[in-house]
């Protein structure tokens, strides 16, 4: 017996689309910690990102309070050197209010094509992580600022820059403020070819 064609007009599909469209970058968080079990579930979901030849090139680092303190000190030092002592103190204070921290790295490859594919896989893993948390009411912000490329940051986290590189630092927590946002019409990005 032939299976009927699937319906694309389902409540589940509409709800899933709302999760995708609703996710926002969160800058201000409540100081409520996200349950560790939820973070682990989101990380497990992250590992199901598509990855060519199942290379699973990602590594996830959850820094504790002592390590976060060292990152905050490095942030302050870097901003003071580049900008001003006043701005560095403000930045350190702002970062210290991020309740959850995750650093994602990607394995290095000498094969340029594989490196691009692995980076894309790690990016998809980060998106899985953020969407899973968003569905649970937890917001996030993915940052790739200068600190994530600094050798001292890698040293704090035990990252061997010869074998892996930082894809990003993700802050997460319950949103204090959820900004609104819009996108261009799909027609602005879509090209149809015969």
MIDRENLO-231162 format. One record per residue: x, y, z of N, C-alpha, C in turn; residue in one letter. Coordinates in steps of 0.2 Angstrom, whole numbers, plus 5000, padded with zeros to 4 digits. Layout:
BEGIN
XYZXYZXYZA ...
***
This chain:
BEGIN
500449945000500050005000500450065000X 500350114996500750174995500550225001X 501150245004501050295009500750365007X 500350395010500150465008500650515009X 500650565005501150615005501050655012X 501650675015501650705021501250775021X 500950795026500650855026501150905029X 501150965026501651015028501251075032X 500551055033500151105037500051075044X 500551065048500451035054500651085060X 500351075066500451125071501151115073X 501451055073502151045076502651085071X 502451085065502951115060502851195061X 502251215062502251295063502551315070X 502551265075502851285081503651285081X 503851235077504551235075504851295072X 504451315067504651375063504651435068X 504151435073504151495078504751495082X 505051435084505651435088506251455083X 506251435077506751465073506751535072X 506151565070506051635069506151675076X 505951645081505951685088506551695091X 507051645090507651655093508051715092X 508251745097508651815097509251805101X 509751855099510351865103510151905109X 510351875114510151905121510851935124X 510752005126511352035129511252045136X 510652045139510552055146510151995149X 510451965154510251905157509951915164X 509551875166509351865173509951835177X 510051835183510551805186510351735189X 509951705186509651635187510151585183X 510451545187510851495183510351445180X 510651425174510251375170510451305172X 509951255173510151195176510651155172X 511051125175511651085172511351035167X 510851005169510550945165510250975159X 509951035159509751065153510351085148X 510851105151511451125147511751065144X 511751005147512050945145511550915139X 510950925140510450905135510550945128X 510651015129510751055124511451035120X 511951025124512551005121512450935117X 512050885120511950825117511650835110X 511150885110510750905104511250935099X 511750975101512251005097512650955093X 512750895096513250845093512850805087X 512250825086511850795081511850835075X 512250895075512350935069512650895063X 512450915057512750875051513450895051X 513850835050514550845049514850795044X 515150815039515350775033515850715036X 515650655034516050595036516050585043X 515550615047515450605054516150615058X 516450675056517050695059517050715066X 516450745068516250765075516850815077X 516950865073517550905075517550955081X 517050955084516951005090517150985096X 517351025100517451015107517151075111X 516751055117516451105121516751105128X 516851175130517151185136516751225140X 516551205146516151235151516551265157X 516751325156517251355162516851365168X 517151345174516851365180517051435182X 516851455188516951515191517651545191X 518151495193518851515193519051535186X 518951495181519151505174518851565171X 518151575173517851635170518151695173X 518351695179518751755182519351765179X 519751715177520351725173520151755166X 519651735163519451765156519251835157X 518851855163518651925164519251965165X 519751945169520351975170520751995163X 520751945159521051955152520652005148X 520051995148519552045145519752115147X 519752125153519952195156520652215154X 521152175154521752185152521852205144X 521452165140521452185133521152245131X 520552265135520152325133520552385136X 520852375142521252435144521852455140X 522152395137522752415132522452445125X 521852425123521652445117521252515117X 520852525123520452575124520652625130X 520352605136520452645142520352595148X 520552625153520452585160519752585162X 519452645160518752655162518252605158X 518352605152518052555148518152485149X 518752465151518952395153518552375159X 518452425164518152405170517352395168X 517152435164516452425162516352355158X 516752345154516752275150516752215155X 517252225159517352165164516652155168X 516352215170515752205174515152175170X 515152205164514652175159514652105158X 515252085157515452015156515251965162X 515451995168515351955174514651945175X 514151975172513451965173513151915168X 513551875164513351825160513351765164X 512751735165512651675170512951605167X 512951595161513251535158513751545153X 514251505152514751515148514951445144X 515051455138515251395134515751415129X 516251375128516751395122516751335118X 516651345111516651295106517351295102X 517651235101518251235097518151185091X 518551195086518551155080519251125079X 519251055078519851025076520151055070X 520851065070521151095064521251035059X 521251055052521451005047521851035042X 522350995039522851025034522451025028X 521850985027521450985021521051045021X 521051095017520751155017519951145016X 519751095012519051085011518751055017X 519151005020518850975026518851025032X 519351075032519251125037518651165037X 518451185031517851225029517251185031X 517251125030516651075031516651075039X 517151065042517151055050516951115053X 517151175051516951235054516251245053X 515951225047515251235046514851185050X 515151125051514851085056514851105063X 515351135065515351165072514851225073X 514851265067514351315067513651295068X 513451235064512851205065512751175072X 513251155075513151125082513051185087X 513351245086513151295090512451315089X 512251315083511451335082511051285085X 511151225085510751175088510751185096X 511351195098511351215106510951275107X 510951325103510651385105509851375104X 509651345099508951335098508651285103X 509051235105508751195110508651235117X 509151275118509051315124508451365124X 508451395118507851445116507151415117X 507151355115506451315116506351305123X 506851305127506751295135506751365138X 506651415134506651485138507351515139X 507851485137508551515138508851545132X 509051605133509351645128510051635128X 510351665122511151655121511351705117X 512051715117512451765113513051725111X 513151725104513751695101514251745100X 514851755103515351805102515951775099X 516251815094516851795091517351845092X 517351885097517751945098518451935098X 518851985099519651975098519851925104X 519551925110519851885115519851815113X 519351785109519251715107519851705102X 520251745099520751735095521451745098X 521451765105522051785108522351715111X 523051715111523351655113523251645121X 523251705124523151695132522451665134X 521951675130521251645130521351575130X 521651555124521751485123522151445129X 522651485132523051455137522651445143X 522151495145521751495151521251425150X 521051415144520551355143520951295141X 521551295141521951225139521851205132X 521751255127521651245120522351245117X 522451195113523051185109522951215103X 523151275101523051305095523351275089X 523851225090524051185085523551135082X 523151115086522651055084521951085084X 521751135087521051165087521051235087X 520551265085520451345086519751355088X 519651415091519051435094518551455089X 517951425089517351445085516951505088X 516951505094516551555098516451545105X 516251595108516151595115515351605116X 514951565119514251575119514051585127X 513751645128513451655134512751635134X 512451615140511851585140511451605147X 510851615147510451625153509751645151X 509351655156508651675155508651745153X 508351765148508351835146508051885150X 508351935151508051995155507652035150X 507952045144507552085139507652035132X 507152035129507151995122506952045117X 507452065113507352115107506952095102X 506652135098506252115092506752125086X 506552095081506952095075506552075069X 506852095063506452075057507052055052X 506752025047507251995041506952025035X 507352025030507152045023506751995020X 506352015015505851965012506351905009X 506051845009506451785006506651804999X 506251844995506451854988507051894987X 507251924992507951964992508551924992X 508451854995508951814995508951754991X 508351744988508251684984508351694977X 508651644973508751644966508451574964X 508051584959507751514956508051514949X 508351454947508651444941508251384937X 508251394931507851334927508151274927X 
***
